[in-house]
Amino acid sequence: MRLHTAPLLLITALTAAAQQPAPVSASAQFQAIQSRLLASHAASDWLANLAAAQDQQALLNDDPAALLEVARAEVHIRDVHLNGDVAAIRELQQFVRMGQSTDFIEKTPDFATLRNRPEYADLQRDMAANRAPIALAATALVLPDANLLAEDIDVDTARHRFLITSVREHKIVAVSVTNSASGPAAITDFAPAPDPWPIVAIKIDRTRSRVWATESAMQGLSFSPKSDWGRTAVLCYDLRTGKLLRRVEGPHGSAFGDMLLLPNGDVIVSDGDGGGLYRLASNPASPDHLDRIDHGEFISPQTPALAPDGHRLFVPDYERGLAILDLTTQKVSWLAPQGRFALNGIDGLYCNRNQLIAVQNGTSPERVILFTLDAPLATIVSEKIIERATPTLGDPTHGVLIGRDFYYIANSGWDILDAHGNINSGAKPSQPRIMRATVPGPQPSTGSSPRQ
């Protein structure tokens, strides 16, 4: 589940612990930097604005949008720093190398001085190339209910059906895997949410015949009663009957949006609003206690993916990029973008040996992409776009890997909603479409290769 805009706050104090100041969380750092950016921009203090933009670039691990902020500040200090335009062009060139495109550069007066530079035509050409459609997937299913606001999907292999969560209709629905793409698939209700809140994430524990899900009364959105905003819970259903077996509520102010099941059945859930990553023991005899397993390194964690060694998690942060979290030590490291890989805006993430399949609805343009890593799974060596800028890719969210076939929700419906979850004037929901792409088998990855 993508990050929803949070209020900008100034950080006024640090909590003391054991006579030492507690580390400032990444979320708090981000909010403080955002406040500095807004204040310096309003005051036209471009030197201060550049310092804040560079701090944001470092915190967000070269997030493409952060590169644009740096470039804008560099243009504005050109009278003080004569190489400002050159530096700004360098940031924009990296933005483009990361496969991004935007009309912000063309429309904003901030970049007017760059438009006469010889490099500008190359930037425009390359951004147009980054908007070119790529379609390596085909329609697998079309769901008849255009009002679902489908969010997450998993497969019940024993019954040959997908289970799909609905944000707007507060339920989980089932659809046969064998339905034809030639017409709308028949869907049935699997289970309702226990509260009048959206059901967001879903994972099926086939070994234990359980369905795990999250429900969330997302702050500021019309999908839930305002009195419940900020409440969230982990749910467990019986896979055969849809009966609710367990409900564990999370900390107030959280929004459990995505999840992962570990081989022992334990549940990992991410809080996209509060920045936390939590673990819940699957044993029904264990206490209903959520253990936080991060140390504040995340701003908006999304769908974790388990590495083949079973000891590390790949954790996509919507703002900061791709992290690796060691489940034993809880140490976090970050995959380097290397000036060419955009790792922000990942909603769904899935690991296939040395491959990571990512659904990126926070990049520009949105896309579904395959990253190949080196043997230690510490460095990205190549990428291959599965779908980008096509009529079928409205606002993709999550998927599931079945063998070598990756099924994903391509047009969830989020793109036609306003900031409060209401349908934009003149917009009309479309029937959710499930796409299928066959991913190549994992390849040896011993060195670098160009973007594919």
C-alpha positions in Angstrom: 0.0 0.0 0.0 1.5 3.3 -1.0 2.4 6.1 1.3 -0.3 8.7 2.0 0.7 12.2 2.5 1.4 12.9 6.2 1.4 16.4 7.9 4.8 18.1 7.9 6.1 18.4 11.5 9.1 20.1 13.0 11.2 17.9 15.3 11.4 19.7 18.6 13.1 17.2 20.9 14.8 13.8 21.2 13.8 11.2 23.7 16.5 10.3 26.2 17.3 6.7 26.9 20.1 5.3 29.1 21.7 8.8 29.4 22.1 8.9 25.6 19.9 10.6 23.0 17.8 8.1 21.1 18.4 7.9 17.4 16.1 10.1 15.3 13.9 7.9 13.1 14.1 8.2 9.4 10.5 9.4 9.4 11.3 12.2 11.8 14.3 13.2 9.7 12.3 13.2 6.6 9.6 15.4 8.1 12.2 17.9 9.4 13.9 18.1 6.0 10.5 18.7 4.4 9.9 21.6 6.8 13.3 23.1 5.9 12.6 22.8 2.2 9.2 24.5 2.6 10.6 27.3 4.7 13.7 28.0 2.6 11.6 27.9 -0.6 9.1 30.4 0.8 12.0 32.7 1.9 13.8 32.2 -1.5 16.9 31.2 0.6 18.3 29.0 -2.1 21.6 28.2 -0.3 19.6 26.8 2.6 17.2 25.1 0.2 20.1 23.4 -1.6 21.5 22.2 1.8 18.0 20.7 2.7 17.6 19.2 -0.7 21.0 17.5 -0.5 20.2 16.2 2.9 17.0 14.8 1.5 18.8 13.2 -1.4 21.2 11.5 1.0 18.4 10.2 3.3 16.3 9.0 0.3 19.2 7.2 -1.4 19.0 9.2 -4.6 15.3 9.1 -5.0 14.5 10.6 -8.4 12.2 13.2 -7.0 14.9 14.2 -4.6 17.3 14.7 -7.5 14.8 17.2 -9.0 14.7 19.2 -5.7 18.5 19.4 -5.8 18.5 20.5 -9.4 15.9 23.2 -8.8 18.0 24.7 -5.9 21.1 24.5 -8.0 19.5 26.5 -10.8 18.4 29.2 -8.3 21.9 29.7 -6.9 23.5 30.1 -10.3 24.4 33.8 -9.5 26.2 32.7 -6.4 27.6 29.4 -7.8 28.4 29.9 -11.5 28.3 26.2 -12.2 24.7 25.9 -10.9 23.2 25.1 -14.3 25.9 22.5 -15.0 25.2 20.9 -11.7 21.5 20.9 -12.3 21.9 19.3 -15.7 24.0 16.6 -14.0 21.1 15.8 -11.6 18.6 15.7 -14.4 20.8 13.4 -16.5 20.8 11.0 -13.6 17.1 11.3 -13.2 16.7 10.3 -16.9 19.3 7.4 -16.6 17.0 6.0 -13.8 14.3 5.5 -16.4 12.2 8.5 -15.3 10.2 11.2 -17.1 8.3 14.3 -16.0 6.7 17.4 -17.4 7.7 19.3 -14.3 11.0 20.3 -15.9 9.2 21.7 -18.9 6.4 23.5 -17.1 8.0 25.0 -14.0 9.7 28.4 -14.5 12.5 27.2 -12.1 14.2 25.4 -15.0 13.7 28.1 -17.6 17.4 28.9 -17.8 18.2 25.2 -18.7 16.1 25.2 -21.8 18.7 27.0 -23.9 21.5 24.6 -23.0 22.6 22.1 -25.6 22.0 19.2 -23.2 18.3 20.0 -22.8 17.2 18.5 -26.1 18.9 15.3 -25.2 17.0 15.3 -21.8 13.7 15.8 -23.6 14.5 13.0 -26.1 15.5 10.5 -23.4 12.5 11.3 -21.2 10.2 10.7 -24.2 12.0 7.3 -24.7 11.3 6.5 -21.0 7.6 7.1 -21.6 7.5 4.6 -24.5 5.1 1.7 -23.8 6.6 -1.7 -22.9 4.2 -4.7 -22.8 5.6 -8.1 -21.9 2.4 -9.2 -20.1 -1.1 -10.3 -21.2 -4.5 -10.1 -19.6 -5.2 -13.1 -17.5 -8.5 -12.1 -15.8 -10.9 -9.2 -15.8 -13.1 -8.8 -12.7 -16.6 -7.6 -13.2 -16.9 -5.4 -10.1 -15.4 -2.0 -11.0 -16.0 -0.7 -7.5 -13.7 -3.2 -5.7 -10.6 -1.0 -5.6 -8.5 -4.3 -5.7 -5.3 -4.0 -3.7 -3.6 -7.4 -3.1 -3.8 -10.9 -4.5 -2.6 -14.4 -3.6 -3.4 -17.9 -4.9 -5.1 -20.8 -3.2 -3.5 -23.6 -5.2 -5.6 -26.4 -3.7 -8.8 -24.8 -4.9 -7.5 -23.2 -8.0 -8.6 -19.7 -7.1 -7.2 -16.3 -6.4 -8.1 -14.4 -3.3 -8.2 -10.6 -3.8 -8.7 -7.8 -1.2 -11.1 -5.0 -1.7 -10.4 -1.5 -0.2 -13.7 0.0 -1.1 -16.0 -2.9 -0.3 -14.2 -4.1 2.8 -13.9 -7.8 1.9 -11.9 -10.6 0.3 -13.2 -12.1 -2.9 -12.4 -15.3 -4.7 -12.0 -15.9 -8.5 -11.1 -19.1 -10.3 -7.5 -19.3 -11.7 -8.9 -21.0 -14.8 -11.2 -18.1 -15.8 -10.6 -17.0 -19.4 -9.3 -13.5 -20.2 -11.9 -13.2 -23.0 -14.7 -12.0 -20.6 -15.3 -10.9 -17.0 -14.5 -13.6 -14.4 -17.1 -14.9 -12.0 -16.2 -13.8 -8.4 -17.6 -14.8 -5.1 -17.2 -13.3 -1.6 -14.7 -15.2 0.6 -14.9 -13.2 3.8 -15.9 -9.7 5.0 -13.8 -7.4 7.1 -14.7 -7.6 10.8 -14.8 -3.8 11.0 -16.1 -1.3 8.4 -12.5 -0.8 7.2 -10.7 -1.7 4.0 -9.0 -5.0 3.7 -5.5 -4.3 2.3 -2.9 -7.1 2.4 -3.4 -10.8 2.0 -1.1 -13.9 2.3 -2.2 -17.5 2.2 -0.5 -20.1 4.5 -1.3 -23.2 2.5 0.5 -25.5 4.9 -1.7 -24.5 7.8 -4.8 -23.7 5.8 -4.9 -20.1 7.0 -5.5 -16.8 5.3 -3.8 -13.7 6.8 -4.9 -10.2 5.9 -4.7 -6.7 7.2 -7.5 -4.2 7.6 -6.9 -0.5 8.0 -9.0 2.6 8.7 -6.6 4.8 6.7 -6.2 8.3 8.0 -8.0 10.9 6.0 -9.7 8.5 3.6 -13.5 8.2 3.2 -13.4 4.4 3.2 -13.8 4.2 7.0 -15.7 6.1 9.7 -13.7 9.1 10.7 -13.9 8.0 14.4 -11.8 4.9 13.4 -9.1 6.6 11.5 -5.7 5.5 12.6 -6.8 2.0 13.6 -5.5 -1.2 12.0 -5.4 -4.9 12.6 -3.9 -8.2 11.5 -6.6 -10.8 10.6 -6.5 -14.6 10.3 -9.2 -16.6 8.5 -9.8 -20.3 7.9 -8.8 -21.0 4.3 -11.6 -23.5 3.8 -14.6 -21.7 5.4 -13.6 -18.0 5.5 -14.3 -18.0 9.3 -12.4 -15.3 11.2 -10.1 -17.0 13.7 -7.9 -14.2 15.1 -7.7 -10.4 15.1 -4.8 -8.5 16.5 -5.0 -4.8 16.6 -1.9 -2.6 15.9 -0.7 0.6 17.5 -3.0 3.5 17.1 -1.9 5.7 14.2 -0.6 2.8 12.2 -1.7 1.6 8.8 -0.9 -2.1 8.2 -0.8 -2.2 4.4 1.5 -5.0 3.3 2.7 -8.4 4.7 4.9 -11.4 4.3 4.6 -15.0 5.7 7.8 -16.7 7.0 8.3 -20.4 6.5 7.3 -21.1 10.2 4.0 -19.3 9.7 5.0 -16.1 11.5 3.6 -12.9 10.0 5.6 -9.7 9.0 3.4 -6.6 8.5 4.5 -3.2 7.4 3.1 0.1 8.6 3.2 2.4 5.6 2.2 5.5 7.6 4.2 5.0 10.8 7.3 3.5 9.4 7.3 0.3 11.5 7.9 -3.3 10.6 6.2 -5.8 13.0 6.3 -9.6 13.6 3.4 -11.7 14.9 3.8 -15.3 16.0 1.4 -17.5 14.1 1.0 -20.0 16.9 -2.6 -19.4 18.2 -1.4 -20.2 21.7 1.1 -17.3 21.7 0.2 -13.9 23.0 -1.4 -11.5 20.6 1.7 -9.3 20.6 3.2 -7.5 17.7 7.0 -7.2 18.0 8.6 -4.3 16.2 11.7 -5.6 14.4 13.0 -2.3 12.9 14.8 0.5 14.6 13.2 3.5 12.9 15.1 3.1 9.6 12.0 3.2 7.4 9.7 6.0 6.4 7.0 4.0 4.5 7.9 0.2 4.3 5.8 -1.8 1.8 5.7 -5.5 0.9 8.7 -7.4 2.3 10.2 -10.3 0.4 12.2 -13.2 2.0 15.7 -13.8 0.6 16.5 -17.5 -0.3 18.7 -17.9 2.8 15.6 -17.4 5.0 17.5 -15.0 7.2 17.2 -11.7 5.3 14.2 -9.6 4.2 14.2 -7.3 1.2 12.1 -4.3 2.4 11.0 -1.7 -0.1 10.6 1.7 1.4 8.3 3.9 -0.7 10.6 6.9 -0.1 14.1 5.5 0.7 14.4 2.6 -1.8 15.3 -1.1 -1.2 16.6 -2.2 2.1 18.0 -5.5 3.4 17.0 -6.4 7.0 18.8 -9.2 8.8 16.1 -11.0 10.8 18.7 -12.1 13.4 20.6 -8.9 14.1 17.9 -6.5 12.8 20.6 -4.6 11.0 19.5 -2.7 7.9 21.6 -2.0 4.8 20.5 -0.4 1.5 20.8 -1.5 -2.1 22.7 1.2 -4.0 20.9 2.7 -7.0 24.3 3.2 -8.7 23.0 6.3 -10.5 20.9 4.2 -12.9 18.3 2.2 -10.9 15.1 3.8 -9.5 14.3 1.9 -6.4 11.7 4.2 -4.9 7.9 3.8 -5.1 7.8 0.0 -4.8 4.5 -1.2 -3.5 4.7 -5.0 -4.2 8.0 -6.9 -4.0 8.6 -10.6 -4.7 11.8 -12.6 -4.6 12.7 -15.4 -7.1 16.2 -16.6 -6.1 18.5 -13.8 -7.4 15.6 -11.8 -8.9 13.3 -9.2 -7.4 10.0 -8.5 -9.1 8.8 -5.0 -8.2 5.5 -3.3 -8.8 6.4 0.5 -8.8 3.4 2.8 -8.6 5.6 5.6 -7.2 7.9 6.0 -10.2 7.2 8.2 -13.3 6.0 6.4 -15.3 4.6 3.6 -13.1 5.9 0.2 -14.1 6.4 -3.5 -13.3 10.0 -4.4 -13.3 12.5 -7.3 -12.8 15.8 -6.6 -11.0 18.6 -9.1 -11.2 21.1 -9.2 -8.3 24.6 -10.5 -7.9 25.3 -13.8 -6.2 25.5 -12.4 -2.6 22.2 -10.5 -3.3 23.8 -7.3 -2.3 24.0 -5.4 -5.6 21.7 -4.9 -8.6 23.3 -5.8 -11.9 20.5 -5.3 -14.4 16.8 -4.5 -14.8 14.1 -5.6 -17.3 10.8 -3.7 -17.6 7.7 -6.0 -17.8 5.1 -3.3 -18.3 5.2 0.4 -18.6 3.0 3.2 -20.0 0.4 0.8 -21.5 -3.4 1.2 -21.6 -3.8 -1.7 -19.2 -1.5 -0.3 -16.5 -3.7 2.1 -14.6 -2.2 2.0 -11.1 -0.6 -1.4 -10.3 -0.3 -2.6 -6.8 0.6 -6.2 -5.9 1.0 -9.6 -7.5 1.8 -13.3 -6.9 4.4 -15.6 -8.5 3.1 -19.0 -9.6 6.0 -21.0 -11.0 7.5 -18.6 -13.6 4.2 -16.7 -14.2 3.8 -13.4 -12.3 0.2 -12.3 -11.9 -0.4 -8.7 -10.8 -3.2 -6.2 -10.3 -2.6 -3.7 -13.1 -5.4 -1.2 -12.7 -6.4 -1.0 -9.0 -8.3 2.2 -9.3 -6.2 4.4 -7.0 -5.3 6.7 -9.9 -8.8 8.1 -10.3 -9.2 9.0 -6.6 -8.6 12.3 -4.9 -6.7 12.8 -1.6 -9.7 11.7 0.4 -10.5 8.5 -1.5 -13.4 10.0 -3.5 -13.6 9.4 -7.3 -12.4 12.4 -9.2 -15.1 14.4 -11.1 -15.7 12.9 -14.5 -13.7 9.7 -13.8 -15.2 6.3 -14.0 -13.9 3.1 -12.3 -12.8 0.4 -14.7 -13.0 -3.3 -14.1 -9.9 -4.6 -12.3 -7.5 -6.4 -14.6 -5.1 -9.1 -13.6 -2.1 -9.3 -15.9 0.3 -12.3 -16.4 3.9 -12.2 -17.4 6.3 -15.1 -17.7 9.5 -14.2 -16.0 12.8 -15.6 -17.3 14.5 -18.1 -15.0 17.2 -16.7 -12.7 20.4 -16.2 -14.5 24.0 -16.2 -13.2 24.9 -12.7 -12.3 28.6 -12.2 -11.9 29.0 -8.8 -13.3 27.4 -5.6 -14.5 25.2 -5.4 -17.6 23.4 -2.5 -19.2 19.7 -1.7 -18.7 17.5 -4.0 -20.7 
